[in-house]
């Protein structure tokens, strides 16, 4: 399912027009993304939580050429699935 | 950032009542959940993909006791962030 299909389904189930459903879906993901950009965690009960993990820089190697390169420290978004959903996905 | 904050953000944008907004947002979660439980991925461009992955059984070890165990085959949920989100988080957009 992609974003437009999600928008269509929200519109259909909630009786909204597509434009409105699109704003809802975009606002939803944008607010999580903006929170993460501020280093805030987002917890969605029943689904899981998103948080930002810090990774330190390290000296890596280009696997093809073997040339050593400096990999800068970075932040990555990380999703931890909620317990209930985790169990249901596996059953 | 909790569900209540997300509902507030949506409410502000839409001008819906609190009750309607909360219903719509809950339904959005339900649709995402239902799709994942069907084993289907949810792909949100600009944000990332949530996908169900099949893991094969493997040998593992209890880290506390050192005892060897077999980790059974299972399905797990994985989030793959989009490049857009990765850049936004590192403030390199």
N, CA and C atoms of all chains as a GROMACS GRO file, in nm:
protein
  552
    1UNK      N    1   0.084  -0.118   0.000
    1UNK     CA    2   0.000   0.000   0.000
    1UNK      C    3   0.089   0.124   0.000
    2UNK      N    4   0.063   0.214  -0.093
    2UNK     CA    5   0.142   0.337  -0.093
    2UNK      C    6   0.059   0.452  -0.038
    3UNK      N    7   0.120   0.572  -0.039
    3UNK     CA    8   0.052   0.683   0.026
    3UNK      C    9  -0.081   0.717  -0.041
    4UNK      N   10  -0.086   0.714  -0.173
    4UNK     CA   11  -0.214   0.750  -0.236
    4UNK      C   12  -0.324   0.648  -0.206
    5UNK      N   13  -0.285   0.521  -0.195
    5UNK     CA   14  -0.385   0.420  -0.159
    5UNK      C   15  -0.434   0.440  -0.016
    6UNK      N   16  -0.340   0.479   0.070
    6UNK     CA   17  -0.376   0.506   0.210
    6UNK      C   18  -0.473   0.624   0.217
    7UNK      N   19  -0.442   0.728   0.139
    7UNK     CA   20  -0.530   0.846   0.134
    7UNK      C   21  -0.670   0.807   0.086
    8UNK      N   22  -0.674   0.725  -0.020
    8UNK     CA   23  -0.804   0.681  -0.073
    8UNK      C   24  -0.885   0.604   0.032
    9UNK      N   25  -0.816   0.518   0.104
    9UNK     CA   26  -0.887   0.438   0.203
    9UNK      C   27  -0.938   0.523   0.320
   10UNK      N   28  -0.854   0.618   0.364
   10UNK     CA   29  -0.899   0.709   0.472
   10UNK      C   30  -1.022   0.786   0.423
   11UNK      N   31  -1.016   0.837   0.300
   11UNK     CA   32  -1.125   0.915   0.244
   11UNK      C   33  -1.254   0.833   0.241
   12UNK      N   34  -1.240   0.711   0.193
   12UNK     CA   35  -1.358   0.626   0.178
   12UNK      C   36  -1.419   0.592   0.314
   13UNK      N   37  -1.333   0.551   0.407
   13UNK     CA   38  -1.386   0.506   0.536
   13UNK      C   39  -1.440   0.620   0.621
   14UNK      N   40  -1.380   0.739   0.604
   14UNK     CA   41  -1.421   0.850   0.689
   14UNK      C   42  -1.514   0.949   0.618
   15UNK      N   43  -1.547   0.920   0.495
   15UNK     CA   44  -1.635   1.010   0.421
   15UNK      C   45  -1.576   1.148   0.397
   16UNK      N   46  -1.444   1.152   0.374
   16UNK     CA   47  -1.377   1.280   0.344
   16UNK      C   48  -1.349   1.284   0.195
   17UNK      N   49  -1.331   1.405   0.140
   17UNK     CA   50  -1.287   1.408   0.002
   17UNK      C   51  -1.136   1.382  -0.002
   18UNK      N   52  -1.085   1.352  -0.122
   18UNK     CA   53  -0.945   1.310  -0.133
   18UNK      C   54  -0.848   1.416  -0.085
   19UNK      N   55  -0.881   1.542  -0.115
   19UNK     CA   56  -0.793   1.653  -0.075
   19UNK      C   57  -0.779   1.658   0.078
   20UNK      N   58  -0.893   1.646   0.146
   20UNK     CA   59  -0.890   1.649   0.293
   20UNK      C   60  -0.813   1.530   0.349
   21UNK      N   61  -0.841   1.412   0.294
   21UNK     CA   62  -0.772   1.292   0.343
   21UNK      C   63  -0.622   1.304   0.319
   22UNK      N   64  -0.586   1.368   0.209
   22UNK     CA   65  -0.444   1.386   0.178
   22UNK      C   66  -0.378   1.476   0.283
   23UNK      N   67  -0.447   1.583   0.321
   23UNK     CA   68  -0.391   1.673   0.423
   23UNK      C   69  -0.376   1.599   0.556
   24UNK      N   70  -0.477   1.518   0.590
   24UNK     CA   71  -0.470   1.441   0.715
   24UNK      C   72  -0.347   1.350   0.715
   25UNK      N   73  -0.332   1.273   0.607
   25UNK     CA   74  -0.222   1.176   0.599
   25UNK      C   75  -0.087   1.248   0.599
   26UNK      N   76  -0.078   1.356   0.520
   26UNK     CA   77   0.049   1.430   0.517
   26UNK      C   78   0.083   1.491   0.652
   27UNK      N   79  -0.017   1.551   0.716
   27UNK     CA   80   0.007   1.615   0.846
   27UNK      C   81   0.052   1.513   0.948
   28UNK      N   82  -0.009   1.397   0.942
   28UNK     CA   83   0.026   1.288   1.032
   28UNK      C   84   0.175   1.252   1.020
   29UNK      N   85   0.219   1.221   0.900
   29UNK     CA   86   0.359   1.181   0.883
   29UNK      C   87   0.455   1.299   0.900
   30UNK      N   88   0.412   1.418   0.856
   30UNK     CA   89   0.498   1.536   0.874
   30UNK      C   90   0.520   1.565   1.022
   31UNK      N   91   0.416   1.549   1.105
   31UNK     CA   92   0.435   1.584   1.245
   31UNK      C   93   0.530   1.484   1.312
   32UNK      N   94   0.524   1.359   1.273
   32UNK     CA   95   0.621   1.263   1.327
   32UNK      C   96   0.762   1.300   1.280
   33UNK      N   97   0.775   1.330   1.150
   33UNK     CA   98   0.906   1.363   1.093
   33UNK      C   99   0.965   1.490   1.157
   34UNK      N  100   0.878   1.592   1.177
   34UNK     CA  101   0.927   1.715   1.239
   34UNK      C  102   0.971   1.691   1.382
   35UNK      N  103   0.896   1.607   1.454
   35UNK     CA  104   0.934   1.571   1.590
   35UNK      C  105   1.070   1.502   1.591
   36UNK      N  106   1.089   1.410   1.499
   36UNK     CA  107   1.217   1.338   1.493
   36UNK      C  108   1.332   1.433   1.460
   37UNK      N  109   1.305   1.530   1.374
   37UNK     CA  110   1.408   1.628   1.339
   37UNK      C  111   1.447   1.712   1.460
   38UNK      N  112   1.355   1.725   1.557
   38UNK     CA  113   1.387   1.795   1.682
   38UNK      C  114   1.437   1.698   1.788
   39UNK      N  115   1.468   1.576   1.747
   39UNK     CA  116   1.517   1.472   1.837
   39UNK      C  117   1.411   1.422   1.935
   40UNK      N  118   1.285   1.441   1.899
   40UNK     CA  119   1.176   1.398   1.986
   40UNK      C  120   1.131   1.260   1.943
   41UNK      N  121   1.096   1.183   2.041
   41UNK     CA  122   1.046   1.052   2.006
   41UNK      C  123   0.896   1.059   1.983
   42UNK      N  124   0.845   0.973   1.898
   42UNK     CA  125   0.702   0.972   1.871
   42UNK      C  126   0.649   0.834   1.907
   43UNK      N  127   0.553   0.835   1.998
   43UNK     CA  128   0.499   0.708   2.040
   43UNK      C  129   0.355   0.696   1.993
   44UNK      N  130   0.329   0.591   1.920
   44UNK     CA  131   0.195   0.568   1.871
   44UNK      C  132   0.145   0.439   1.929
   45UNK      N  133   0.058   0.455   2.026
   45UNK     CA  134   0.013   0.336   2.097
   45UNK      C  135  -0.058   0.241   2.001
   46UNK      N  136  -0.027   0.116   2.013
   46UNK     CA  137  -0.088   0.016   1.927
   46UNK      C  138  -0.006  -0.014   1.804
   47UNK      N  139   0.089   0.075   1.774
   47UNK     CA  140   0.171   0.057   1.654
   47UNK      C  141   0.318   0.040   1.695
   48UNK      N  142   0.372   0.142   1.760
   48UNK     CA  143   0.512   0.135   1.801
   48UNK      C  144   0.564   0.275   1.825
   49UNK      N  145   0.695   0.289   1.833
   49UNK     CA  146   0.750   0.422   1.855
   49UNK      C  147   0.865   0.449   1.760
   50UNK      N  148   0.878   0.576   1.725
   50UNK     CA  149   0.987   0.621   1.641
   50UNK      C  150   1.082   0.701   1.727
   51UNK      N  151   1.211   0.676   1.713
   51UNK     CA  152   1.306   0.763   1.779
   51UNK      C  153   1.432   0.775   1.696
   52UNK      N  154   1.516   0.871   1.736
   52UNK     CA  155   1.638   0.895   1.661
   52UNK      C  156   1.754   0.833   1.737
   53UNK      N  157   1.833   0.756   1.666
   53UNK     CA  158   1.953   0.699   1.727
   53UNK      C  159   2.076   0.769   1.671
   54UNK      N  160   2.171   0.793   1.760
   54UNK     CA  161   2.296   0.855   1.717
   54UNK      C  162   2.399   0.748   1.685
   55UNK      N  163   2.464   0.764   1.574
   55UNK     CA  164   2.571   0.671   1.536
   55UNK      C  165   2.700   0.749   1.527
   56UNK      N  166   2.805   0.694   1.586
   56UNK     CA  167   2.935   0.762   1.580
   56UNK      C  168   3.000   0.741   1.444
   57UNK      N  169   3.088   0.831   1.411
   57UNK     CA  170   3.162   0.817   1.286
   57UNK      C  171   3.262   0.703   1.297
   58UNK      N  172   3.303   0.650   1.186
   58UNK     CA  173   3.404   0.543   1.188
   58UNK      C  174   3.479   0.544   1.055
   59UNK      N  175   3.593   0.476   1.054
   59UNK     CA  176   3.666   0.465   0.929
   59UNK      C  177   3.619   0.340   0.857
   60UNK      N  178   3.558   0.360   0.744
   60UNK     CA  179   3.508   0.247   0.667
   60UNK      C  180   3.592   0.226   0.543
   61UNK      N  181   3.550   0.132   0.465
   61UNK     CA  182   3.625   0.101   0.344
   61UNK      C  183   3.528   0.087   0.229
   62UNK      N  184   3.566   0.142   0.117
   62UNK     CA  185   3.487   0.116  -0.002
   62UNK      C  186   3.504  -0.031  -0.036
   63UNK      N  187   3.395  -0.109  -0.030
   63UNK     CA  188   3.409  -0.253  -0.046
   63UNK      C  189   3.462  -0.292  -0.184
   64UNK      N  190   3.442  -0.207  -0.280
   64UNK     CA  191   3.486  -0.240  -0.416
   64UNK      C  192   3.636  -0.213  -0.435
   65UNK      N  193   3.680  -0.098  -0.386
   65UNK     CA  194   3.820  -0.060  -0.412
   65UNK      C  195   3.910  -0.081  -0.291
   66UNK      N  196   3.850  -0.098  -0.174
   66UNK     CA  197   3.932  -0.116  -0.053
   66UNK      C  198   3.988   0.014   0.002
   67UNK      N  199   3.954   0.126  -0.058
   67UNK     CA  200   4.004   0.255  -0.012
   67UNK      C  201   3.934   0.294   0.120
   68UNK      N  202   4.014   0.330   0.220
   68UNK     CA  203   3.958   0.370   0.349
   68UNK      C  204   3.891   0.506   0.336
   69UNK      N  205   3.773   0.519   0.393
   69UNK     CA  206   3.706   0.649   0.394
   69UNK      C  207   3.649   0.676   0.533
   70UNK      N  208   3.643   0.804   0.563
   70UNK     CA  209   3.587   0.846   0.691
   70UNK      C  210   3.436   0.850   0.679
   71UNK      N  211   3.365   0.772   0.762
   71UNK     CA  212   3.220   0.782   0.764
   71UNK      C  213   3.183   0.874   0.880
   72UNK      N  214   3.114   0.984   0.848
   72UNK     CA  215   3.080   1.082   0.951
   72UNK      C  216   2.974   1.030   1.048
   73UNK      N  217   2.972   1.085   1.168
   73UNK     CA  218   2.867   1.049   1.262
   73UNK      C  219   2.733   1.090   1.204
   74UNK      N  220   2.630   1.015   1.239
   74UNK     CA  221   2.500   1.046   1.181
   74UNK      C  222   2.389   1.007   1.276
   75UNK      N  223   2.272   1.055   1.244
   75UNK     CA  224   2.153   1.016   1.319
   75UNK      C  225   2.064   0.938   1.224
   76UNK      N  226   2.002   0.836   1.276
   76UNK     CA  227   1.909   0.759   1.194
   76UNK      C  228   1.778   0.740   1.269
   77UNK      N  229   1.667   0.750   1.196
   77UNK     CA  230   1.538   0.722   1.260
   77UNK      C  231   1.525   0.572   1.280
   78UNK      N  232   1.466   0.535   1.390
   78UNK     CA  233   1.454   0.396   1.425
   78UNK      C  234   1.312   0.369   1.472
   79UNK      N  235   1.256   0.261   1.425
   79UNK     CA  236   1.119   0.226   1.464
   79UNK      C  237   1.121   0.102   1.551
   80UNK      N  238   1.060   0.112   1.666
   80UNK     CA  239   1.046  -0.007   1.750
   80UNK      C  240   0.899  -0.047   1.749
   81UNK      N  241   0.875  -0.167   1.701
   81UNK     CA  242   0.736  -0.210   1.689
   81UNK      C  243   0.678  -0.237   1.828
   82UNK      N  244   0.552  -0.200   1.847
   82UNK     CA  245   0.485  -0.224   1.974
   82UNK      C  246   0.466  -0.373   1.999
   83UNK      N  247   0.455  -0.408   2.126
   83UNK     CA  248   0.451  -0.548   2.165
   83UNK      C  249   0.334  -0.623   2.100
   84UNK      N  250   0.219  -0.562   2.109
   84UNK     CA  251   0.099  -0.628   2.058
   84UNK      C  252   0.110  -0.653   1.907
   85UNK      N  253   0.151  -0.549   1.834
   85UNK     CA  254   0.161  -0.561   1.689
   85UNK      C  255   0.270  -0.661   1.652
   86UNK      N  256   0.380  -0.659   1.728
   86UNK     CA  257   0.491  -0.750   1.705
   86UNK      C  258   0.442  -0.895   1.712
   87UNK      N  259   0.364  -0.922   1.814
   87UNK     CA  260   0.313  -1.058   1.830
   87UNK      C  261   0.212  -1.094   1.723
   88UNK      N  262   0.127  -0.998   1.689
   88UNK     CA  263   0.024  -1.029   1.589
   88UNK      C  264   0.081  -1.046   1.450
   89UNK      N  265   0.188  -0.974   1.419
   89UNK     CA  266   0.251  -0.986   1.287
   89UNK      C  267   0.306  -1.128   1.269
   90UNK      N  268   0.351  -1.187   1.378
   90UNK     CA  269   0.417  -1.316   1.372
   90UNK      C  270   0.318  -1.433   1.386
   91UNK      N  271   0.193  -1.405   1.412
   91UNK     CA  272   0.102  -1.518   1.436
   91UNK      C  273   0.021  -1.552   1.311
   92UNK      N  274   0.628   1.350   2.165
   92UNK     CA  275   0.525   1.343   2.060
   92UNK      C  276   0.440   1.217   2.079
   93UNK      N  277   0.315   1.238   2.111
   93UNK     CA  278   0.225   1.125   2.132
   93UNK      C  279   0.109   1.136   2.033
   94UNK      N  280   0.021   1.041   2.042
   94UNK     CA  281  -0.095   1.045   1.954
   94UNK      C  282  -0.173   1.175   1.974
   95UNK      N  283  -0.182   1.220   2.100
   95UNK     CA  284  -0.255   1.344   2.128
   95UNK      C  285  -0.194   1.463   2.052
   96UNK      N  286  -0.059   1.468   2.046
   96UNK     CA  287   0.007   1.578   1.973
   96UNK      C  288  -0.022   1.569   1.824
   97UNK      N  289  -0.023   1.447   1.774
   97UNK     CA  290  -0.050   1.428   1.631
   97UNK      C  291  -0.194   1.471   1.600
   98UNK      N  292  -0.285   1.432   1.688
   98UNK     CA  293  -0.425   1.472   1.669
   98UNK      C  294  -0.436   1.625   1.670
   99UNK      N  295  -0.364   1.691   1.762
   99UNK     CA  296  -0.367   1.838   1.767
   99UNK      C  297  -0.318   1.899   1.637
  100UNK      N  298  -0.210   1.843   1.583
  100UNK     CA  299  -0.154   1.896   1.458
  100UNK      C  300  -0.255   1.882   1.345
  101UNK      N  301  -0.320   1.767   1.337
  101UNK     CA  302  -0.418   1.743   1.231
  101UNK      C  303  -0.540   1.834   1.251
  102UNK      N  304  -0.581   1.848   1.376
  102UNK     CA  305  -0.697   1.931   1.408
  102UNK      C  306  -0.674   2.076   1.364
  103UNK      N  307  -0.554   2.125   1.392
  103UNK     CA  308  -0.519   2.263   1.357
  103UNK      C  309  -0.525   2.286   1.207
  104UNK      N  310  -0.473   2.189   1.133
  104UNK     CA  311  -0.472   2.198   0.986
  104UNK      C  312  -0.612   2.190   0.928
  105UNK      N  313  -0.695   2.100   0.983
  105UNK     CA  314  -0.824   2.069   0.922
  105UNK      C  315  -0.939   2.152   0.976
  106UNK      N  316  -0.925   2.199   1.101
  106UNK     CA  317  -1.037   2.267   1.163
  106UNK      C  318  -1.153   2.175   1.199
  107UNK      N  319  -1.125   2.046   1.208
  107UNK     CA  320  -1.227   1.950   1.252
  107UNK      C  321  -1.245   1.961   1.402
  108UNK      N  322  -1.353   1.902   1.453
  108UNK     CA  323  -1.368   1.892   1.598
  108UNK      C  324  -1.265   1.792   1.649
  109UNK      N  325  -1.237   1.803   1.779
  109UNK     CA  326  -1.141   1.711   1.840
  109UNK      C  327  -1.184   1.566   1.819
  110UNK      N  328  -1.314   1.547   1.839
  110UNK     CA  329  -1.369   1.413   1.831
  110UNK      C  330  -1.353   1.351   1.692
  111UNK      N  331  -1.388   1.430   1.591
  111UNK     CA  332  -1.377   1.381   1.453
  111UNK      C  333  -1.230   1.355   1.419
  112UNK      N  334  -1.143   1.451   1.457
  112UNK     CA  335  -1.001   1.436   1.426
  112UNK      C  336  -0.946   1.308   1.488
  113UNK      N  337  -0.983   1.286   1.613
  113UNK     CA  338  -0.933   1.170   1.682
  113UNK      C  339  -0.983   1.040   1.616
  114UNK      N  340  -1.106   1.045   1.568
  114UNK     CA  341  -1.162   0.929   1.499
  114UNK      C  342  -1.087   0.902   1.368
  115UNK      N  343  -1.061   1.009   1.293
  115UNK     CA  344  -0.992   0.996   1.164
  115UNK      C  345  -0.850   0.942   1.185
  116UNK      N  346  -0.779   0.998   1.286
  116UNK     CA  347  -0.641   0.955   1.311
  116UNK      C  348  -0.638   0.809   1.357
  117UNK      N  349  -0.732   0.773   1.444
  117UNK     CA  350  -0.741   0.633   1.486
  117UNK      C  351  -0.764   0.540   1.368
  118UNK      N  352  -0.849   0.584   1.278
  118UNK     CA  353  -0.879   0.503   1.161
  118UNK      C  354  -0.756   0.488   1.073
  119UNK      N  355  -0.679   0.596   1.064
  119UNK     CA  356  -0.554   0.592   0.988
  119UNK      C  357  -0.460   0.485   1.046
  120UNK      N  358  -0.449   0.482   1.178
  120UNK     CA  359  -0.367   0.376   1.243
  120UNK      C  360  -0.421   0.239   1.211
  121UNK      N  361  -0.555   0.227   1.218
  121UNK     CA  362  -0.618   0.097   1.193
  121UNK      C  363  -0.587   0.046   1.053
  122UNK      N  364  -0.593   0.137   0.956
  122UNK     CA  365  -0.568   0.097   0.817
  122UNK      C  366  -0.423   0.050   0.803
  123UNK      N  367  -0.330   0.125   0.864
  123UNK     CA  368  -0.189   0.087   0.856
  123UNK      C  369  -0.168  -0.050   0.921
  124UNK      N  370  -0.226  -0.068   1.038
  124UNK     CA  371  -0.213  -0.193   1.111
  124UNK      C  372  -0.270  -0.311   1.033
  125UNK      N  373  -0.390  -0.291   0.984
  125UNK     CA  374  -0.460  -0.396   0.909
  125UNK      C  375  -0.378  -0.440   0.787
  126UNK      N  376  -0.321  -0.340   0.718
  126UNK     CA  377  -0.241  -0.370   0.599
  126UNK      C  378  -0.118  -0.452   0.636
  127UNK      N  379  -0.050  -0.410   0.743
  127UNK     CA  380   0.070  -0.482   0.787
  127UNK      C  381   0.035  -0.624   0.832
  128UNK      N  382  -0.078  -0.638   0.900
  128UNK     CA  383  -0.119  -0.770   0.948
  128UNK      C  384  -0.156  -0.862   0.832
  129UNK      N  385  -0.192  -0.804   0.718
  129UNK     CA  386  -0.214  -0.884   0.598
  129UNK      C  387  -0.083  -0.921   0.530
  130UNK      N  388   0.027  -0.878   0.588
  130UNK     CA  389   0.158  -0.908   0.531
  130UNK      C  390   0.197  -0.811   0.421
  131UNK      N  391   0.120  -0.704   0.406
  131UNK     CA  392   0.149  -0.608   0.300
  131UNK      C  393   0.228  -0.489   0.355
  132UNK      N  394   0.322  -0.438   0.276
  132UNK     CA  395   0.401  -0.322   0.318
  132UNK      C  396   0.320  -0.194   0.308
  133UNK      N  397   0.359  -0.096   0.389
  133UNK     CA  398   0.301   0.038   0.378
  133UNK      C  399   0.415   0.131   0.338
  134UNK      N  400   0.403   0.188   0.221
  134UNK     CA  401   0.511   0.272   0.168
  134UNK      C  402   0.467   0.417   0.163
  135UNK      N  403   0.534   0.500   0.242
  135UNK     CA  404   0.498   0.641   0.246
  135UNK      C  405   0.613   0.720   0.187
  136UNK      N  406   0.593   0.772   0.066
  136UNK     CA  407   0.703   0.844   0.002
  136UNK      C  408   0.738   0.967   0.084
  137UNK      N  409   0.865   0.993   0.100
  137UNK     CA  410   0.910   1.107   0.179
  137UNK      C  411   0.923   1.075   0.327
  138UNK      N  412   0.874   0.958   0.368
  138UNK     CA  413   0.882   0.920   0.509
  138UNK      C  414   0.958   0.788   0.522
  139UNK      N  415   0.901   0.684   0.468
  139UNK     CA  416   0.970   0.556   0.473
  139UNK      C  417   0.872   0.442   0.452
  140UNK      N  418   0.926   0.322   0.452
  140UNK     CA  419   0.844   0.203   0.431
  140UNK      C  420   0.840   0.117   0.556
  141UNK      N  421   0.720   0.069   0.586
  141UNK     CA  422   0.706  -0.030   0.692
  141UNK      C  423   0.679  -0.162   0.622
  142UNK      N  424   0.761  -0.260   0.647
  142UNK     CA  425   0.739  -0.386   0.578
  142UNK      C  426   0.750  -0.506   0.670
  143UNK      N  427   0.679  -0.611   0.633
  143UNK     CA  428   0.684  -0.736   0.707
  143UNK      C  429   0.789  -0.823   0.640
  144UNK      N  430   0.886  -0.866   0.717
  144UNK     CA  431   0.992  -0.950   0.662
  144UNK      C  432   0.987  -1.088   0.723
  145UNK      N  433   1.012  -1.187   0.639
  145UNK     CA  434   1.017  -1.325   0.687
  145UNK      C  435   1.161  -1.355   0.726
  146UNK      N  436   1.179  -1.397   0.850
  146UNK     CA  437   1.313  -1.433   0.895
  146UNK      C  438   1.323  -1.585   0.901
  147UNK      N  439   1.434  -1.639   0.851
  147UNK     CA  440   1.456  -1.783   0.863
  147UNK      C  441   1.497  -1.817   1.005
  148UNK      N  442   1.479  -1.943   1.041
  148UNK     CA  443   1.526  -1.991   1.171
  148UNK      C  444   1.679  -1.983   1.173
  149UNK      N  445   1.736  -1.954   1.288
  149UNK     CA  446   1.882  -1.950   1.298
  149UNK      C  447   1.926  -1.993   1.437
  150UNK      N  448   2.054  -2.029   1.446
  150UNK     CA  449   2.109  -2.065   1.576
  150UNK      C  450   2.142  -1.937   1.650
  151UNK      N  451   2.107  -1.932   1.775
  151UNK     CA  452   2.141  -1.814   1.855
  151UNK      C  453   2.194  -1.859   1.988
  152UNK      N  454   2.218  -1.764   2.073
  152UNK     CA  455   2.274  -1.794   2.203
  152UNK      C  456   2.206  -1.704   2.305
  153UNK      N  457   2.171  -1.760   2.416
  153UNK     CA  458   2.120  -1.677   2.524
  153UNK      C  459   2.239  -1.595   2.577
  154UNK      N  460   2.232  -1.464   2.562
  154UNK     CA  461   2.350  -1.383   2.598
  154UNK      C  462   2.384  -1.392   2.746
  155UNK      N  463   2.287  -1.425   2.828
  155UNK     CA  464   2.315  -1.430   2.972
  155UNK      C  465   2.380  -1.562   3.011
  156UNK      N  466   2.327  -1.671   2.961
  156UNK     CA  467   2.377  -1.802   3.005
  156UNK      C  468   2.475  -1.864   2.907
  157UNK      N  469   2.477  -1.813   2.782
  157UNK     CA  470   2.567  -1.870   2.684
  157UNK      C  471   2.513  -1.998   2.621
  158UNK      N  472   2.393  -2.033   2.664
  158UNK     CA  473   2.330  -2.156   2.614
  158UNK      C  474   2.288  -2.139   2.467
  159UNK      N  475   2.312  -2.241   2.388
  159UNK     CA  476   2.277  -2.233   2.247
  159UNK      C  477   2.131  -2.269   2.225
  160UNK      N  478   2.063  -2.189   2.147
  160UNK     CA  479   1.922  -2.216   2.122
  160UNK      C  480   1.892  -2.195   1.974
  161UNK      N  481   1.782  -2.249   1.929
  161UNK     CA  482   1.739  -2.224   1.792
  161UNK      C  483   1.634  -2.114   1.796
  162UNK      N  484   1.659  -2.010   1.719
  162UNK     CA  485   1.560  -1.904   1.707
  162UNK      C  486   1.470  -1.942   1.590
  163UNK      N  487   1.344  -1.958   1.617
  163UNK     CA  488   1.253  -2.009   1.514
  163UNK      C  489   1.230  -1.906   1.403
  164UNK      N  490   1.186  -1.956   1.289
  164UNK     CA  491   1.150  -1.866   1.178
  164UNK      C  492   1.037  -1.775   1.225
  165UNK      N  493   1.042  -1.650   1.184
  165UNK     CA  494   0.940  -1.557   1.230
  165UNK      C  495   0.921  -1.443   1.131
  166UNK      N  496   0.815  -1.370   1.155
  166UNK     CA  497   0.792  -1.250   1.075
  166UNK      C  498   0.817  -1.128   1.163
  167UNK      N  499   0.889  -1.034   1.112
  167UNK     CA  500   0.914  -0.912   1.188
  167UNK      C  501   0.878  -0.789   1.104
  168UNK      N  502   0.850  -0.682   1.174
  168UNK     CA  503   0.818  -0.557   1.109
  168UNK      C  504   0.945  -0.473   1.100
  169UNK      N  505   0.970  -0.418   0.983
  169UNK     CA  506   1.089  -0.338   0.969
  169UNK      C  507   1.053  -0.202   0.910
  170UNK      N  508   1.120  -0.100   0.959
  170UNK     CA  509   1.099   0.035   0.905
  170UNK      C  510   1.224   0.075   0.828
  171UNK      N  511   1.205   0.111   0.703
  171UNK     CA  512   1.318   0.161   0.625
  171UNK      C  513   1.291   0.309   0.597
  172UNK      N  514   1.368   0.396   0.662
  172UNK     CA  515   1.344   0.540   0.645
  172UNK      C  516   1.380   0.585   0.504
  173UNK      N  517   1.306   0.682   0.454
  173UNK     CA  518   1.339   0.737   0.322
  173UNK      C  519   1.460   0.828   0.333
  174UNK      N  520   1.523   0.853   0.221
  174UNK     CA  521   1.638   0.945   0.218
  174UNK      C  522   1.596   1.085   0.265
  175UNK      N  523   1.474   1.124   0.228
  175UNK     CA  524   1.423   1.257   0.268
  175UNK      C  525   1.420   1.269   0.420
  176UNK      N  526   1.368   1.164   0.487
  176UNK     CA  527   1.360   1.166   0.632
  176UNK      C  528   1.499   1.162   0.694
  177UNK      N  529   1.586   1.080   0.638
  177UNK     CA  530   1.723   1.070   0.691
  177UNK      C  531   1.792   1.206   0.684
  178UNK      N  532   1.773   1.274   0.572
  178UNK     CA  533   1.836   1.406   0.557
  178UNK      C  534   1.777   1.507   0.655
  179UNK      N  535   1.644   1.503   0.669
  179UNK     CA  536   1.577   1.598   0.758
  179UNK      C  537   1.628   1.582   0.901
  180UNK      N  538   1.648   1.458   0.942
  180UNK     CA  539   1.692   1.432   1.079
  180UNK      C  540   1.835   1.478   1.102
  181UNK      N  541   1.915   1.470   0.998
  181UNK     CA  542   2.054   1.515   1.010
  181UNK      C  543   2.069   1.663   0.975
  182UNK      N  544   1.957   1.728   0.950
  182UNK     CA  545   1.955   1.870   0.913
  182UNK      C  546   2.049   1.902   0.798
  183UNK      N  547   2.049   1.810   0.702
  183UNK     CA  548   2.132   1.832   0.584
  183UNK      C  549   2.047   1.845   0.460
  184UNK      N  550   1.923   1.886   0.480
  184UNK     CA  551   1.835   1.901   0.364
  184UNK      C  552   1.870   2.032   0.295
   0.00000   0.00000   0.00000
